[in-house]
Amino acid sequence: MAPVEGLASAPAPSPARAGSPAFRSLAFEGLSRFDYGDVILASKPPRTTGDPREWAETLFAPKSSPLWVKAAMGLRIALAPLLRLEAAPRGVFDVRRVEGEEALIEYADAHLTFRCGVGVDAAASVVRVTTVVTFNDWRGRVYFTPVSLLHPLVVHAMLRRTRRRLAARR
């Protein structure tokens, strides 16, 4: 495509330079595509841990889930057999690995693959929760479509509780 007269053409993209803004997450590693994704940010309270494992484990601890989130999970357990979905195994939200400032939680079954990166940028005082979901068959899509509507609300609620719990440990 020829440049439009009078307008400068955009420079070709270049690799990220040291110090330039970039966004990466373990949640994207090895994926060529995903069907759902979101990033939820929160400020990191002063003097709270910068350990991403501790943030991830606290975020997914039962005490970080408000009652309405626990009720929604109970509804999921009740409705899952209608789609012939297996019950999530124990440890589904366990941290699989930590690299640098991010912890990865990952689970894959026949219907969908879920990945969540919990990152702590101590210098910027930001905690980020990056979620990506890939549908592996139609059941995964049918299951996750209504879940996707509530997912940001659930993560925000859990992150608020996690911030309070970790701030209280100081």
C-alpha positions as CSV (number, residue, x, y, z in Angstrom):
1,M,0.0,0.0,0.0
2,A,1.5,3.3,-1.0
3,P,1.7,6.1,1.6
4,V,-1.1,8.8,1.4
5,E,0.3,12.0,0.2
6,G,0.9,14.5,3.0
7,L,0.8,11.9,5.7
8,A,3.8,10.3,7.2
9,S,3.9,6.5,7.1
10,A,4.1,4.7,10.4
11,P,7.5,3.3,11.3
12,A,7.8,-0.5,11.2
13,P,7.4,-2.1,14.6
14,S,10.6,-2.8,16.4
15,P,11.5,-5.2,19.1
16,A,10.9,-3.9,22.7
17,R,13.9,-1.9,23.9
18,A,15.1,-2.1,27.5
19,G,12.9,0.3,29.5
20,S,10.2,0.6,26.9
21,P,6.6,-0.5,27.9
22,A,5.8,-4.1,27.3
23,F,3.2,-6.6,28.5
24,R,4.0,-10.2,28.8
25,S,2.4,-13.0,30.9
26,L,3.1,-16.7,31.5
27,A,-0.5,-17.1,30.7
28,F,0.2,-16.5,27.0
29,E,3.2,-18.8,26.8
30,G,3.0,-21.3,23.9
31,L,-0.5,-20.2,22.9
32,S,-1.2,-19.4,19.3
33,R,-4.7,-18.3,20.1
34,F,-7.2,-18.0,23.0
35,D,-11.0,-17.5,23.1
36,Y,-11.3,-15.3,26.2
37,G,-8.9,-13.1,28.0
38,D,-8.9,-10.3,30.6
39,V,-6.5,-8.5,32.8
40,I,-7.6,-7.1,36.1
41,L,-5.4,-4.6,37.9
42,A,-5.3,-3.4,41.5
43,S,-2.9,-1.2,43.4
44,K,-0.5,-3.1,45.7
45,P,-1.0,-1.9,49.3
46,P,2.2,-0.4,50.8
47,R,4.5,-2.9,52.6
48,T,2.6,-5.9,51.3
49,T,4.6,-8.8,50.0
50,G,6.0,-8.7,46.4
51,D,6.0,-12.5,46.2
52,P,3.7,-13.5,43.3
53,R,3.2,-17.1,44.8
54,E,1.8,-15.6,48.0
55,W,-0.5,-13.3,46.1
56,A,-1.7,-16.2,43.9
57,E,-2.2,-18.6,46.8
58,T,-4.1,-16.0,48.8
59,L,-6.2,-14.9,45.8
60,F,-7.4,-18.5,45.2
61,A,-7.7,-19.4,48.9
62,P,-11.4,-20.1,50.0
63,K,-11.3,-17.1,52.4
64,S,-10.7,-14.8,49.4
65,S,-14.0,-15.8,47.8
66,P,-17.0,-13.8,48.8
67,L,-20.1,-15.8,49.7
68,W,-21.8,-15.1,46.3
69,V,-18.7,-16.4,44.5
70,K,-18.9,-19.6,46.6
71,A,-22.6,-19.9,45.7
72,A,-21.8,-19.5,42.0
73,M,-19.1,-22.3,42.2
74,G,-21.7,-24.5,43.9
75,L,-24.1,-23.8,41.0
76,R,-21.3,-24.8,38.6
77,I,-20.9,-28.1,40.4
78,A,-24.6,-28.8,40.3
79,L,-25.0,-27.9,36.5
80,A,-21.7,-29.3,35.2
81,P,-23.1,-32.9,34.8
82,L,-25.7,-31.6,32.4
83,L,-22.9,-30.8,30.0
84,R,-21.0,-34.0,30.9
85,L,-18.2,-31.9,32.5
86,E,-16.0,-33.6,35.0
87,A,-15.7,-32.1,38.5
88,A,-12.6,-30.0,38.9
89,P,-9.9,-32.0,40.6
90,R,-8.4,-31.0,43.9
91,G,-5.6,-28.5,43.4
92,V,-7.0,-27.1,40.2
93,F,-6.0,-23.6,41.4
94,D,-2.6,-24.5,42.7
95,V,0.4,-22.5,41.5
96,R,2.2,-24.5,38.8
97,R,5.3,-22.4,38.6
98,V,6.8,-18.9,39.4
99,E,9.0,-17.0,37.1
100,G,10.2,-13.5,38.0
101,E,7.3,-11.4,39.1
102,E,4.5,-13.8,38.1
103,A,2.9,-17.0,39.3
104,L,1.1,-19.3,36.9
105,I,-2.0,-21.3,37.6
106,E,-3.1,-23.6,34.8
107,Y,-5.6,-26.3,34.2
108,A,-6.6,-28.2,31.1
109,D,-9.3,-30.7,30.5
110,A,-11.0,-32.1,27.3
111,H,-13.3,-29.0,27.2
112,L,-11.2,-26.0,28.0
113,T,-7.8,-24.8,29.0
114,F,-7.6,-22.1,31.7
115,R,-4.5,-20.1,32.6
116,C,-4.1,-17.4,35.1
117,G,-0.9,-15.3,35.7
118,V,-0.8,-13.4,39.0
119,G,1.9,-10.8,38.6
120,V,3.3,-8.3,41.1
121,D,5.1,-5.2,39.8
122,A,6.5,-3.9,43.1
123,A,8.2,-0.9,41.4
124,A,4.8,0.3,40.1
125,S,2.8,-1.0,43.1
126,V,0.5,-2.9,40.8
127,V,-0.9,-6.4,41.0
128,R,-2.3,-7.9,37.8
129,V,-4.4,-11.0,37.2
130,T,-4.2,-12.1,33.6
131,T,-6.7,-14.8,32.6
132,V,-6.9,-16.6,29.2
133,V,-9.2,-19.5,28.3
134,T,-9.1,-21.6,25.2
135,F,-12.1,-23.7,24.3
136,N,-11.2,-27.3,23.4
137,D,-14.7,-28.3,22.3
138,W,-18.3,-27.1,22.3
139,R,-18.9,-28.0,25.9
140,G,-16.1,-25.6,27.0
141,R,-17.7,-22.8,25.0
142,V,-21.2,-23.5,26.3
143,Y,-19.9,-23.7,29.9
144,F,-17.7,-20.6,29.8
145,T,-19.9,-18.2,27.9
146,P,-22.1,-17.4,30.9
147,V,-19.1,-17.6,33.2
148,S,-17.3,-15.0,31.1
149,L,-20.0,-12.4,32.0
150,L,-19.3,-12.8,35.7
151,H,-15.5,-13.5,35.5
152,P,-14.3,-9.8,35.9
153,L,-16.7,-9.3,38.8
154,V,-15.4,-12.4,40.5
155,V,-11.8,-11.5,40.0
156,H,-12.3,-8.0,41.3
157,A,-14.1,-9.3,44.4
158,M,-11.4,-11.8,45.1
159,L,-8.6,-9.3,44.5
160,R,-10.2,-6.8,46.9
161,R,-10.3,-9.5,49.6
162,T,-6.8,-10.6,48.9
163,R,-5.5,-7.0,49.2
164,R,-7.2,-6.7,52.6
165,R,-5.9,-10.0,53.8
166,L,-2.3,-9.4,52.7
167,A,-2.4,-5.8,54.1
168,A,-3.5,-7.1,57.5
169,R,-0.4,-9.4,57.6
170,R,2.0,-6.5,57.6
